[in-house]
Amino acid sequence: MSKGGNKLAVVSLIFALAGVGVGAFSFISMNNYINGINNFIQDTNTYVLPMARVYYDGPSYMIPSGGSYKLFNFTQKSYDTHGAFNLTSNSYTIPETGFYQVIAQYSIGTDTGEFFMIRFYSNDILVSTQSYTSGLDTNTLAVALMDINNFTAGDSLTIKVYIYNVGSLSREIFNGEEYNFFTVAKLA
C-alpha cells in the first residue's frame, strides 16, 4: 500500500474509533436517561390501588327461602391492599374516592324454577341487582353481578342475597373462592 493509502487508512481508523467513542458515549448517556425515566416511573407507581377479594370457606352455609334479603357472609380474604374489608360486618369501606369495579357471585344448589337474587348496596342503599331463575335440569346455579360506580371515601359496600322456592326450603351454597366471592377494585 502507498504512503497516501496508509495515511488514509490511519485517518479512517481514527474517525471510526472516534465515531465508536461518540456512539458509546451517546448510548451510555441515553441509557442513563432512560433508566432515570424508569426510576421516576417506578417511584410514582409504587402506590397500589385499593383492591380486595373475599370469599366464604367454612362449614355448610344455608340461605333460607323467602323472607328478606340476607347479608352474605364472607370468612376469608384473598387479598386486601388497604385493609378495607371487615369480615365481621361483611362490608368493604371505600378508602378513597373514585370509580370502583365490583364483582360478586355465589354458587348454590337448586331445583327447576327456583328464583335467586344478588344485590349490591352502598351505605344500605341499593346500587344494583341481578336475578336468575333456574331452568330444567339445573342442579347448580352461579348467581353473579358486576357493576362500576363512583364512590366516596367512607362509603360501605355490602352484598345481600335472596332465594325463593315453592317448598320454602333453604339452599346450601358451595364453599370456596371459585364458587363465591366479593371483589372490589379501584379503577385507575
C-alpha positions as CSV (number, residue, x, y, z in Angstrom):
1,M,0.0,0.0,0.0
2,S,1.3,3.5,-0.7
3,K,2.1,6.1,1.9
4,G,-1.1,8.0,0.9
5,G,-3.2,4.9,1.3
6,N,-1.7,4.2,4.7
7,K,-2.4,7.8,5.8
8,L,-5.9,7.5,4.6
9,A,-6.3,4.1,6.4
10,V,-5.0,5.7,9.7
11,V,-7.2,8.7,9.3
12,S,-10.2,6.5,8.6
13,L,-9.3,4.3,11.7
14,I,-9.1,7.4,13.8
15,F,-12.6,8.6,12.6
16,A,-14.0,5.2,13.1
17,L,-12.7,5.0,16.7
18,A,-13.9,8.5,17.3
19,G,-17.3,7.5,15.9
20,V,-17.4,4.4,18.1
21,G,-16.5,6.6,21.1
22,V,-19.2,9.1,20.4
23,G,-21.7,6.3,19.8
24,A,-20.7,4.6,23.1
25,F,-21.0,7.9,24.9
26,S,-24.4,8.6,23.4
27,F,-25.6,5.1,24.2
28,I,-24.4,5.3,27.8
29,S,-26.0,8.8,28.1
30,M,-29.2,7.6,26.6
31,N,-29.3,4.5,28.8
32,N,-28.8,6.6,31.9
33,Y,-31.6,8.9,30.7
34,I,-33.9,6.0,30.1
35,N,-33.0,4.5,33.5
36,G,-33.7,7.8,35.1
37,I,-37.1,7.8,33.4
38,N,-37.7,4.2,34.5
39,N,-36.7,5.1,38.1
40,F,-39.0,8.0,38.0
41,I,-41.9,5.9,36.7
42,Q,-41.2,3.2,39.3
43,D,-41.2,5.8,42.1
44,T,-44.6,7.2,41.0
45,N,-46.1,3.7,40.5
46,T,-45.1,2.3,43.9
47,Y,-48.7,3.2,45.0
48,V,-51.1,0.3,44.9
49,L,-54.7,0.9,44.0
50,P,-57.3,-0.2,46.6
51,M,-58.3,-3.8,45.9
52,A,-59.9,-6.6,47.9
53,R,-61.2,-10.0,47.3
54,V,-63.0,-12.1,50.0
55,Y,-64.9,-15.4,49.9
56,Y,-66.8,-17.9,52.0
57,D,-64.9,-21.0,53.0
58,G,-66.4,-22.6,56.1
59,P,-69.0,-25.0,57.3
60,S,-72.2,-25.6,55.4
61,Y,-73.9,-22.3,54.8
62,M,-77.7,-22.3,54.1
63,I,-79.7,-19.5,52.6
64,P,-83.3,-19.6,53.7
65,S,-86.1,-19.2,51.2
66,G,-88.4,-16.2,51.2
67,G,-88.4,-13.6,53.8
68,S,-86.0,-10.8,53.4
69,Y,-82.6,-10.2,51.8
70,K,-79.8,-11.8,53.8
71,L,-76.4,-10.2,54.2
72,F,-73.9,-12.5,52.6
73,N,-71.3,-13.9,54.9
74,F,-67.5,-14.0,54.0
75,T,-64.9,-15.8,56.0
76,Q,-61.6,-15.4,54.1
77,K,-59.5,-12.8,52.4
78,S,-57.6,-13.5,49.2
79,Y,-56.1,-10.0,49.4
80,D,-56.9,-6.6,50.7
81,T,-54.4,-3.9,49.8
82,H,-55.8,-1.2,52.1
83,G,-57.3,-3.3,54.9
84,A,-60.7,-2.1,53.9
85,F,-62.8,-5.3,54.2
86,N,-64.2,-6.1,57.6
87,L,-65.0,-9.9,57.9
88,T,-67.1,-9.3,61.0
89,S,-69.5,-6.8,59.3
90,N,-69.1,-8.4,55.8
91,S,-68.5,-4.9,54.4
92,Y,-65.9,-3.0,52.4
93,T,-65.2,0.6,53.4
94,I,-64.1,2.7,50.4
95,P,-60.6,4.0,51.3
96,E,-60.5,6.8,48.7
97,T,-63.0,8.5,46.4
98,G,-63.1,7.2,42.8
99,F,-64.6,4.7,40.4
100,Y,-64.7,1.1,41.6
101,Q,-65.5,-2.2,39.9
102,V,-67.5,-4.6,42.0
103,I,-67.9,-8.3,41.1
104,A,-69.9,-10.7,43.4
105,Q,-71.0,-14.3,43.0
106,Y,-72.4,-17.2,44.9
107,S,-73.0,-20.7,43.6
108,I,-75.9,-22.6,45.1
109,G,-77.7,-25.9,44.8
110,T,-81.1,-25.5,43.1
111,D,-84.1,-27.2,41.5
112,T,-86.2,-26.3,38.5
113,G,-87.9,-23.0,38.6
114,E,-86.3,-21.6,41.8
115,F,-85.7,-17.8,42.0
116,F,-82.4,-16.3,43.1
117,M,-81.2,-12.7,43.5
118,I,-77.9,-11.0,44.4
119,R,-77.9,-7.3,45.4
120,F,-75.1,-4.8,45.8
121,Y,-75.6,-2.0,48.4
122,S,-73.7,1.2,49.3
123,N,-74.5,2.6,52.7
124,D,-77.5,0.3,52.8
125,I,-78.9,1.8,49.6
126,L,-79.4,-0.5,46.7
127,V,-76.9,0.1,43.9
128,S,-77.6,-2.8,41.6
129,T,-79.3,-6.2,41.4
130,Q,-79.3,-9.3,39.3
131,S,-81.9,-12.1,39.4
132,Y,-81.9,-15.6,38.0
133,T,-84.4,-18.4,37.6
134,S,-83.1,-21.9,37.4
135,G,-84.2,-23.9,34.3
136,L,-84.8,-27.6,33.7
137,D,-82.0,-30.0,34.7
138,T,-80.3,-27.3,36.7
139,N,-78.8,-28.5,40.0
140,T,-76.2,-25.8,40.4
141,L,-76.5,-22.1,39.7
142,A,-73.9,-19.3,39.8
143,V,-75.7,-16.1,40.8
144,A,-73.4,-13.1,39.9
145,L,-73.3,-9.4,39.3
146,M,-70.8,-6.9,38.0
147,D,-71.0,-3.1,38.3
148,I,-68.8,0.0,38.1
149,N,-69.7,3.1,40.2
150,N,-68.3,6.2,41.7
151,F,-67.9,6.1,45.4
152,T,-66.8,8.5,48.1
153,A,-64.2,7.6,50.8
154,G,-66.0,6.1,53.8
155,D,-68.9,4.5,51.8
156,S,-69.7,1.0,53.0
157,L,-70.3,-1.7,50.3
158,T,-72.2,-5.0,51.1
159,I,-73.7,-7.9,49.2
160,K,-77.2,-9.3,50.1
161,V,-78.9,-12.4,48.7
162,Y,-82.4,-13.7,48.3
163,I,-83.8,-17.1,47.2
164,Y,-87.4,-18.3,46.7
165,N,-88.6,-21.8,46.1
166,V,-92.0,-23.3,46.3
167,G,-91.2,-25.6,49.1
168,S,-89.6,-22.8,51.1
169,L,-86.5,-25.0,51.6
170,S,-83.2,-23.5,52.5
171,R,-80.4,-24.0,49.9
172,E,-76.8,-24.6,50.5
173,I,-74.1,-22.6,48.8
174,F,-70.8,-24.2,47.7
175,N,-67.7,-23.4,49.8
176,G,-64.5,-22.0,48.3
177,E,-63.3,-18.9,46.4
178,E,-64.1,-20.4,43.0
179,Y,-67.8,-20.6,43.9
180,N,-68.5,-17.5,46.0
181,F,-66.6,-14.2,46.3
182,F,-66.8,-10.4,46.5
183,T,-64.2,-8.4,44.7
184,V,-63.8,-4.6,44.8
185,A,-61.1,-2.8,42.8
186,K,-60.5,0.9,42.2
187,L,-60.1,1.7,38.6
188,A,-57.0,3.9,37.8
